[in-house]
Amino acid sequence: MKQELLDKYNTPVPRYTSYPPANYFHEGFNSEQYKEAICESNNQYPQSLSFYFHIPFCLRLCHYCGCNSYAAPTEEILHRYIAALHKEIDMVLPLLSKTRKISQIHYGGGSPTFLPAIEIEELNNHILEHFETIHHPEIAIECHPGWMSEKDWNELIGAGFNRLSIGIQDFNPLVLTIVHRKSSLLPPEEIVSILRSSKVRINMDFLYGLPLQTEASFSETIERAVSLQPDRLVTFSYAHVPWAFPRQKILEKAGLPSSDEKSKMFENAYRILCQANYQPIGLDHFVRKDDELYTALQNGQLHRNFQGYCTRRTTGQVYAFGVTGISQLSTAYAQNTKDIIEYIEKIEAGILPISKGYQLSTEEQITREVIETLMCNYRINWNELSEHLKISVDEIKQATAYTPTRLEEFAADGIIEFDENHIQMTTEGKLFVRNVAASLDKLMFKTDKSFSKPV
């Protein structure tokens, strides 16, 4: 990576895991609007159902965490929270058409594996008894290996999960200690063996940019990961946003790697993974060539929602349950309250606990398609988008901040290649796809929002 490109483009821009980003959500959106959006979603695309459960609790809070996580609650609060999840399901499901099919169920946190597997299985069954599924739906859960025994892994398999995402972060115990994360209870090799024997697909998550990590040490971690041969592997760049998550300030005292060191960590990880025949997907994912995400990328059909990267086959409108859960419908976003007691009490009172959301204008719906296409597939074919959206290329470009002179600057720096019909990220420019996406975003003309850097 050329240093001059890093100096110029390593500036704060949205991650675009949604459009508009979540920090544009506002409190003017309420539960009645959410109900209306749910009903309308039955006649909107995509038709498949994707359900998300947010389990916010952790036995130990990691200092780096940018998720909505909370320390372990009392037994009473935990029981009330689980009961509230079931009641929230009962409030939302009658609004959904029974002709629709489930393509995804996903558990995030916090640490979803904080819950006993039997409780998680009951939540799955509560959903699955009401709808059919597509062929080979994705039933996935994020796992904290620091607390899980062989029995725990087998119970998750028995609960019906066919993909487990293992939050390794780093194999170096010194790094994990300083960020307050417990190392894996079982050797990772043993975990992989357990899951492989049941044909469960394996994701592994890693985080770079933490204290004590170096170019060499993170390379060792990725090399060990490659030896385990997970189906998918993620190298997240640590986003240091202490104004949003104050506990991250602890890491400043420990010392964070420089931007240059972080970029070298990523470059080495990228090289090691590509040499091991993993294929880069989106910003930070790597998959094997037999993975359907790779096929989707080759066909320009890669997609993503709040569950992560997916294909058009598995994507669905997302209906979220639990504190801070974000529902991602065709024309609206709705986020539940962050306060656990407020969440429980509102659900117990029969009120959907929406704290904020966002209703997308027609122009923003078009921009979302453009930015999502670029972020996922590293390219835009304006004619293909026109056919998909059933509007003209000029109408699409007018809905965005499309500016040829700005694109010419990216092209001069070797970030993209473009003409009136295409935008294509170069191999070297892919790291800065967020910058190119931001150049197409009218909301970036005047914004007071804070974002993280690409590297």
C-alpha positions in Angstrom: 0.0 0.0 0.0 1.4 3.4 -1.0 1.9 5.7 1.9 0.6 8.7 0.0 -2.7 6.9 -0.5 -3.0 6.0 3.2 -2.2 9.6 4.1 -4.8 11.0 1.7 -7.7 8.5 2.1 -7.4 7.1 5.6 -9.9 9.6 6.8 -13.1 9.0 8.8 -16.0 7.8 6.6 -19.1 5.6 7.3 -18.7 1.8 7.3 -22.0 1.6 5.4 -23.1 -1.6 7.0 -26.4 0.1 6.5 -27.6 3.1 4.5 -28.1 5.6 6.0 -25.7 4.6 8.8 -27.2 3.9 12.2 -26.0 7.3 13.7 -28.6 8.9 11.4 -31.5 7.2 13.2 -33.7 9.6 15.3 -36.2 9.5 18.1 -39.0 10.8 15.9 -39.6 7.2 14.7 -42.0 5.3 17.0 -43.5 1.9 17.6 -46.7 2.6 15.6 -44.6 3.6 12.6 -42.6 0.3 13.0 -45.9 -1.7 13.0 -46.9 0.0 9.8 -43.5 -0.7 8.2 -43.8 -4.4 9.2 -47.2 -4.7 7.5 -45.9 -2.9 4.4 -42.8 -5.1 4.3 -44.9 -8.1 3.4 -45.3 -6.7 -0.1 -41.7 -5.5 -0.4 -38.4 -7.0 -1.5 -36.7 -9.1 -0.3 -39.6 -11.5 0.6 -37.6 -13.8 2.8 -37.5 -13.4 6.6 -34.4 -12.8 8.6 -34.7 -12.8 12.4 -32.1 -11.4 14.8 -31.8 -11.9 18.5 -29.7 -9.6 20.6 -28.3 -11.2 23.8 -26.5 -8.3 25.4 -25.0 -10.1 28.4 -21.3 -11.0 29.0 -19.5 -12.7 31.9 -16.7 -10.3 31.3 -16.7 -7.1 29.2 -13.9 -6.7 26.8 -12.3 -3.2 26.8 -12.3 -2.9 23.0 -16.0 -3.8 22.5 -18.1 -1.5 20.4 -21.2 -3.6 20.7 -24.2 -3.0 23.0 -23.0 -5.2 25.8 -23.8 -5.4 29.5 -22.4 -7.3 32.5 -24.1 -10.4 33.7 -27.6 -9.6 35.2 -29.3 -11.1 38.2 -31.2 -14.3 37.7 -34.5 -12.5 38.0 -33.6 -10.0 35.2 -32.3 -12.8 33.0 -35.5 -14.8 33.3 -37.6 -11.6 32.6 -35.4 -10.8 29.6 -35.9 -14.2 28.1 -39.7 -14.1 28.7 -39.7 -10.6 27.0 -38.0 -12.0 23.9 -40.7 -14.6 23.6 -43.5 -12.0 24.1 -41.9 -9.7 21.6 -41.9 -12.5 19.0 -45.7 -12.9 19.8 -46.2 -9.2 19.2 -44.4 -9.1 15.8 -45.3 -12.4 14.2 -49.0 -11.8 13.7 -48.0 -8.8 11.5 -46.0 -11.0 9.1 -47.5 -12.9 6.2 -47.3 -16.7 6.8 -46.6 -17.3 3.1 -43.1 -15.9 3.6 -40.1 -18.1 4.4 -37.2 -17.9 6.8 -33.8 -17.6 5.2 -31.8 -16.5 8.3 -31.8 -16.6 12.1 -28.9 -14.9 13.8 -27.8 -14.4 17.4 -25.5 -11.5 18.3 -24.4 -9.7 21.4 -22.9 -9.3 23.9 -22.2 -13.0 24.1 -25.2 -15.0 22.9 -23.7 -18.1 24.3 -24.1 -16.6 27.8 -27.6 -18.2 27.6 -28.0 -21.9 28.2 -28.4 -23.7 24.9 -31.9 -25.0 25.9 -33.1 -21.3 26.2 -31.7 -20.5 22.7 -33.3 -23.6 21.2 -36.7 -22.6 22.6 -36.3 -19.2 20.9 -35.4 -20.9 17.6 -38.4 -23.2 17.9 -40.8 -20.3 18.7 -39.9 -18.8 15.3 -39.6 -22.0 13.3 -43.0 -23.3 14.3 -44.7 -20.4 12.5 -42.9 -20.3 9.1 -41.4 -22.6 6.6 -37.7 -22.1 5.7 -35.9 -21.8 2.4 -33.8 -24.7 1.4 -30.7 -24.7 3.6 -31.4 -21.6 5.7 -28.6 -20.1 7.7 -29.1 -20.5 11.5 -26.1 -18.9 13.1 -24.8 -17.7 16.4 -21.8 -15.7 17.7 -19.8 -17.7 20.2 -17.3 -16.7 23.0 -15.0 -19.7 23.2 -13.6 -18.5 26.5 -16.5 -20.0 28.5 -17.5 -23.0 26.3 -16.9 -26.7 27.1 -17.3 -29.6 24.7 -20.8 -30.1 26.1 -21.7 -26.5 25.3 -20.5 -26.8 21.7 -22.5 -30.0 21.2 -25.6 -28.5 22.7 -25.5 -25.7 20.2 -25.3 -28.2 17.4 -28.3 -30.0 18.9 -30.2 -26.7 19.0 -30.2 -26.6 15.2 -27.3 -24.2 14.4 -25.5 -24.9 11.1 -23.0 -22.0 11.3 -21.0 -20.9 14.3 -19.0 -17.7 14.4 -16.1 -18.1 16.9 -14.8 -14.8 18.4 -11.1 -15.6 18.6 -9.9 -12.0 18.2 -6.2 -13.0 18.7 -4.4 -16.2 19.6 -1.8 -14.3 21.7 -2.8 -14.6 25.4 -1.0 -11.4 26.3 -3.1 -9.4 23.9 -6.3 -11.0 25.2 -5.3 -10.3 28.8 -4.6 -6.6 28.2 -8.0 -6.2 26.5 -9.8 -8.1 29.3 -10.9 -11.1 27.1 -10.8 -14.7 28.3 -8.8 -17.1 26.1 -10.5 -20.1 24.6 -11.4 -22.8 27.2 -10.7 -25.6 24.7 -7.9 -25.6 22.2 -9.2 -24.2 18.9 -8.2 -27.3 17.1 -10.5 -29.4 19.4 -13.4 -27.0 18.8 -13.0 -27.2 15.0 -12.9 -31.0 15.3 -16.2 -31.1 17.2 -17.9 -28.8 14.7 -16.5 -30.5 11.6 -17.8 -33.9 12.8 -21.3 -32.5 12.7 -20.8 -30.7 9.4 -21.3 -27.3 11.0 -19.9 -24.4 9.0 -17.2 -22.4 10.9 -16.5 -18.7 10.9 -13.6 -17.2 12.9 -13.4 -13.5 13.9 -10.1 -11.6 14.5 -9.4 -8.0 15.5 -6.4 -6.0 14.6 -5.2 -2.7 16.0 -5.2 -3.8 19.7 -2.5 -3.0 22.3 0.6 -5.3 22.1 -0.3 -6.5 18.6 2.5 -6.1 16.0 2.9 -6.9 12.4 4.7 -10.1 13.2 2.4 -11.3 16.0 -0.8 -10.8 14.1 0.7 -12.6 11.1 1.3 -15.6 13.5 -2.3 -15.5 14.6 -3.6 -15.5 11.0 -1.2 -18.3 10.0 -2.5 -20.4 12.9 -6.1 -19.6 11.8 -5.3 -20.8 8.2 -4.0 -24.1 9.6 -7.5 -24.6 11.2 -9.2 -24.0 7.8 -12.4 -22.2 8.8 -15.0 -21.8 6.1 -15.0 -18.0 6.6 -12.5 -15.7 8.3 -12.9 -12.1 9.3 -10.2 -9.5 10.1 -12.0 -6.6 11.7 -10.1 -3.3 12.0 -10.5 -2.2 15.7 -12.6 1.0 15.6 -11.4 3.3 18.4 -14.4 5.5 19.2 -14.2 6.3 22.9 -16.7 9.1 22.6 -19.3 6.3 21.9 -17.8 3.6 24.1 -15.9 5.2 27.0 -14.4 1.9 28.2 -12.2 2.0 25.1 -10.2 4.8 26.8 -8.5 2.1 28.9 -6.7 0.9 25.7 -5.2 4.4 25.2 -3.3 3.9 28.4 -2.0 0.5 27.2 -0.9 2.1 23.8 -2.5 1.5 20.4 -0.6 0.6 17.3 -0.1 3.4 14.8 -2.1 3.6 11.6 1.0 2.5 9.7 1.4 -0.6 11.9 -2.3 -1.4 11.5 -2.1 -1.2 7.7 0.8 -3.6 7.7 -1.1 -6.0 9.9 -3.9 -6.0 7.3 -1.6 -6.3 4.3 0.2 -9.3 5.8 -3.1 -10.9 6.8 -4.4 -10.3 3.3 -1.3 -11.9 1.7 -1.3 -14.9 4.0 -5.0 -15.6 3.4 -4.8 -15.2 -0.3 -1.8 -17.5 -0.5 -3.8 -20.0 1.4 -6.5 -19.8 -1.3 -9.0 -17.7 0.7 -10.8 -15.1 -1.4 -11.4 -11.5 -0.1 -15.1 -10.6 0.3 -16.2 -7.0 1.0 -14.1 -5.0 3.5 -12.8 -7.6 5.8 -14.1 -11.1 5.1 -12.3 -14.0 3.5 -13.9 -17.2 2.2 -13.0 -20.4 0.5 -13.6 -20.8 -3.2 -16.4 -23.3 -2.6 -18.3 -20.8 -0.5 -21.6 -19.4 -2.0 -20.4 -15.9 -1.0 -17.5 -16.2 -3.5 -19.8 -17.3 -6.2 -22.1 -14.4 -5.5 -19.1 -12.0 -5.7 -18.0 -13.4 -9.0 -21.6 -12.8 -10.4 -21.8 -9.3 -8.9 -24.7 -10.5 -6.7 -23.1 -10.3 -3.2 -25.4 -8.6 -0.7 -25.3 -7.7 3.0 -27.6 -6.8 5.8 -27.2 -6.4 9.6 -26.5 -10.2 9.8 -23.4 -9.7 7.6 -22.5 -10.6 4.0 -25.0 -12.9 2.3 -26.3 -13.9 -1.1 -29.6 -12.9 -2.7 -30.7 -16.5 -1.8 -30.3 -16.0 1.9 -30.9 -12.3 2.4 -34.1 -11.2 4.0 -35.7 -8.2 5.6 -34.5 -8.3 9.2 -36.8 -8.3 12.2 -34.9 -7.9 15.4 -35.7 -8.9 19.0 -34.1 -7.7 22.3 -32.4 -4.5 23.5 -30.8 -2.4 20.8 -31.9 -4.8 18.1 -32.2 -3.1 14.7 -34.9 -4.2 12.3 -33.9 -3.5 8.7 -36.9 -3.4 6.5 -37.2 -2.4 2.9 -38.2 1.2 3.6 -37.4 1.7 7.3 -35.1 1.0 10.2 -36.3 0.6 13.8 -34.1 0.2 16.8 -35.2 -1.0 20.3 -34.2 0.8 23.5 -30.8 0.3 24.9 -32.1 0.1 28.5 -32.7 -3.5 29.6 -35.3 -2.6 32.3 -37.1 -0.3 30.0 -37.1 -3.0 27.3 -38.5 -5.6 29.7 -41.2 -3.3 31.2 -42.4 -2.0 27.8 -42.7 -5.6 26.4 -44.5 -6.7 29.6 -46.9 -3.8 29.0 -47.5 -4.9 25.4 -45.6 -2.0 23.8 -42.9 -2.5 21.2 -39.9 -0.8 22.7 -38.8 1.3 19.7 -36.4 4.1 20.8 -35.5 5.5 17.3 -35.5 4.7 13.7 -35.4 6.0 10.1 -37.9 6.2 7.3 -36.1 6.1 3.9 -37.1 8.5 1.2 -37.3 7.1 -2.4 -34.0 8.9 -3.2 -32.4 7.2 -0.2 -33.6 3.8 -1.1 -32.0 4.3 -4.5 -28.7 5.5 -2.9 -28.8 2.5 -0.6 -28.8 0.1 -3.6 -25.9 2.0 -5.2 -23.7 2.1 -2.1 -24.5 -1.5 -1.1 -23.7 -2.7 -4.6 -20.3 -1.0 -4.5 -19.5 -2.0 -1.0 -20.2 -5.6 -1.6 -19.1 -6.2 -5.1 -16.4 -3.5 -5.6 -18.2 -2.4 -8.8 -21.2 -0.7 -10.1 -22.8 -1.4 -13.5 -25.3 1.4 -13.9 -27.3 -0.5 -16.5 -27.7 -3.5 -14.3 -28.9 -1.3 -11.5 -31.3 0.4 -13.8 -32.8 -2.9 -14.8 -32.9 -4.1 -11.1 -34.6 -0.8 -9.9 -36.7 -0.3 -13.0 -35.7 3.3 -13.4 -33.3 5.1 -15.7 -29.5 5.4 -15.2 -29.9 9.2 -15.1 -32.5 8.9 -12.3 -30.2 6.7 -10.3 -27.2 9.0 -10.6 -29.4 12.1 -9.8 -30.5 10.4 -6.6 -26.9 10.1 -5.5 -24.0 12.5 -5.2 -22.5 11.2 -8.5 -19.9 13.7 -9.6 -17.5 12.8 -12.5 -14.8 15.2 -11.4 -14.6 13.6 -8.0 -14.4 10.1 -9.6 -11.7 11.4 -11.9 -9.6 12.2 -8.8 -10.1 8.7 -7.5 -9.1 7.3 -10.9 -6.0 9.5 -11.1 -4.9 8.1 -7.8 -5.4 4.5 -9.0 -8.4 3.8 -6.7 -11.0 3.2 -9.4 -11.5 2.8 -13.1 -14.7 4.3 -14.4 -16.7 5.4 -17.4 -20.3 6.5 -17.8 -21.5 2.9 -17.5 -19.3 1.5 -14.7 -17.3 2.1 -11.6 -14.7 -0.6 -10.8 -12.5 -0.6 -7.7 -8.9 -1.4 -8.5 -7.1 -4.1 -6.5 -5.1 -1.4 -4.6 -8.1 0.8 -4.2 -10.4 -1.8 -2.6 -9.2 -0.8 0.9 -10.7 2.7 0.2 -14.1 1.5 -1.1 -15.7 3.4 1.8 -14.3 6.6 0.6 -15.7 6.1 -2.9 -19.1 5.1 -1.5 -19.0 8.3 0.6 -18.5 10.4 -2.5 -21.8 9.1 -3.8 -23.7 9.9 -0.6 -25.6 13.2 -0.5 -25.8 12.9 3.3 -22.0 13.5 3.4 -22.4 17.0 2.0 -23.1 18.4 5.4 -22.8 16.0 8.3 -22.0 16.4 12.0 -21.7 12.6 12.5 -18.5 10.9 13.7 -17.0 7.9 11.8 -14.0 5.6 12.0 -11.1 5.5 9.6 -10.9 2.7 6.9 -7.5 1.5 8.3 
